[in-house]
């Protein structure tokens, strides 16, 4: 035990490098010096462009809602849009239908994760449960009437 103490004390007495091991370049004032950047003036437009007389009036701006849309409300509107697309006879691979379908899937993935978290006590990996739930979600949206 005394020998270990003596070895440690020898290490403490060794000279240490100055500057905390950092390079002198980092400690120099060059890092903190700012170089002046020339200011380039931006030309300003003095006259406003005139609108033609025959132009349609611009619609009033949409009212700003303070709260974010609820996931259920957004899902409901997307399901209504999916129903309308199916009623119009849109092809299953049309870009708009694919967009609505993919948005519905992404919107409901937190629900799949929540349901999968309730199965943690079982001896299945979480990723497998989420994968099975995601496949079920995709099949449910594809079978939607």
Buried (B, 14 or more C-beta within 10 A) or exposed (E): EEEEEEEEEEEEEEEEEEEEEEEEEEEEEEEEEEEEEEEEEEEEEEEEEEEEEEEEEEEEEEEEEEEEEEEEEBBEEBBEBBEEBEEEEBEEEEEEBEEBBEBBBEBBEEEBBEBBEEBEEEEEEEEEBBEBBBEEBBEEBEEEE
